[in-house]
Amino acid sequence: MPHLDTPAVRTPHEVLTCYYQAMLDKSADDLADLYATDAVHEFPFTSPGFPPRYEGREAVRAGYRAAWGASPAHVQEVRRIATYETADPEVIITEHVVVGTLTTKGTTFTVPGLLILHVRNGLITRVRDYMDGLGVPSAGA
């Protein structure tokens, strides 16, 4: 029987919901707190001026704090297209579209993306983040 003082461990689906909320809130701290200390966040489709990966929770925190702090993008909605279970209960795949505005121009953007999340003991251990990195800059063109 579990000890009553032990907090419940988040499922991969719960972690994903928190991940999307951190995006909406533009909270690098809330996002980074979802990661294991030695987690890796990879961007297989790199964009100019953006690193191909973050290694460790604090690199995620610093990287997103810098990126979101400098960005005129305001995320208004994350539309979940589909979430897929895998044979590995620690891995889920999700398709989404991020919808927002560029505050500097008042233009809107939609950026499709796909995440492969590895979650162990309620924390993200690895993310492969496939996104259209040019979707936001092209909205300001």
C-alpha positions in Angstrom: 0.0 0.0 0.0 1.5 3.4 -1.0 2.4 5.8 1.8 -0.2 8.6 2.2 2.5 11.4 2.1 3.9 10.2 -1.2 2.7 12.4 -4.1 1.2 10.6 -7.1 3.6 10.4 -10.1 2.3 12.1 -13.2 1.4 9.9 -16.2 2.9 10.8 -19.6 -0.5 12.3 -20.5 -0.6 14.5 -17.4 3.0 15.6 -18.1 1.9 16.5 -21.7 -1.0 18.6 -20.4 1.4 20.4 -18.0 3.9 20.9 -20.9 1.2 22.5 -23.1 0.1 24.8 -20.2 3.7 25.9 -19.7 3.8 26.9 -23.4 0.6 28.9 -23.0 1.9 30.6 -19.9 5.4 31.1 -21.5 6.8 29.7 -18.3 10.3 28.3 -18.6 10.3 27.4 -15.0 7.1 25.4 -15.2 8.3 23.7 -18.3 11.8 22.9 -16.9 10.3 21.5 -13.7 8.7 18.7 -15.8 12.2 17.4 -16.7 14.5 15.0 -15.0 17.8 16.7 -14.1 19.7 14.9 -16.9 16.9 15.0 -19.5 17.7 15.8 -23.1 15.4 17.9 -25.4 16.3 17.6 -29.1 15.2 19.6 -32.1 15.8 17.4 -35.1 14.7 20.2 -37.5 17.0 23.0 -36.4 16.3 26.7 -37.1 18.8 29.5 -37.5 19.9 30.8 -34.1 18.4 27.9 -32.2 20.4 25.0 -30.7 19.9 21.4 -31.8 19.4 20.2 -28.2 19.3 21.1 -24.6 21.1 18.8 -22.2 19.7 18.8 -18.6 16.8 20.5 -16.8 18.7 23.7 -16.2 19.7 24.0 -19.9 15.9 23.6 -20.8 15.1 26.3 -18.2 17.8 28.8 -19.5 17.1 28.0 -23.2 13.4 28.5 -23.0 13.7 31.5 -20.7 15.9 33.2 -23.3 13.9 32.1 -26.3 10.5 33.0 -24.9 11.8 36.2 -23.3 13.1 37.5 -26.6 10.2 36.3 -28.7 7.3 38.6 -29.7 5.2 35.4 -30.2 2.2 35.0 -27.8 0.8 31.5 -27.9 -3.0 31.6 -27.7 -3.8 28.0 -28.2 -2.3 24.6 -28.6 -4.6 22.4 -30.6 -4.1 18.7 -30.0 -4.5 16.9 -33.2 -3.8 13.4 -31.9 -1.9 11.6 -29.1 -0.6 8.1 -29.7 0.1 5.4 -27.1 3.2 3.3 -27.9 4.3 -0.2 -27.0 6.5 1.5 -24.3 4.2 2.9 -21.6 6.8 5.6 -20.9 6.6 7.0 -24.4 3.8 9.0 -26.1 3.7 10.8 -29.4 1.5 13.8 -29.9 0.7 16.0 -32.9 -0.3 19.6 -32.3 -0.7 23.0 -33.9 0.4 26.1 -32.0 -1.7 29.2 -32.8 -0.7 32.6 -31.7 0.1 36.2 -32.6 3.2 38.3 -33.0 2.8 41.2 -30.7 5.1 43.4 -32.7 3.0 43.2 -35.9 -0.4 41.9 -34.8 -0.1 39.0 -37.3 -1.2 35.5 -36.5 0.8 32.3 -36.9 0.1 28.6 -36.9 3.0 26.2 -36.3 2.5 22.4 -36.7 4.5 20.2 -34.5 5.1 16.7 -33.2 6.5 15.7 -29.8 7.9 12.3 -28.8 7.9 12.4 -25.0 9.8 9.9 -22.8 8.5 10.1 -19.2 9.9 8.1 -16.3 8.6 8.4 -12.8 6.6 11.4 -13.8 9.5 13.4 -15.3 10.5 14.0 -18.9 13.7 12.1 -19.7 13.8 12.9 -23.4 11.9 14.9 -25.9 12.2 14.9 -29.7 10.5 18.2 -30.7 9.7 18.4 -34.4 8.3 21.8 -35.2 8.2 24.2 -38.1 10.8 26.6 -36.8 10.2 29.0 -39.6 6.5 29.2 -39.0 6.7 32.1 -36.5 9.2 34.3 -38.3 7.3 33.9 -41.6 4.2 35.3 -39.9 6.1 38.6 -39.4 7.2 38.8 -43.0 
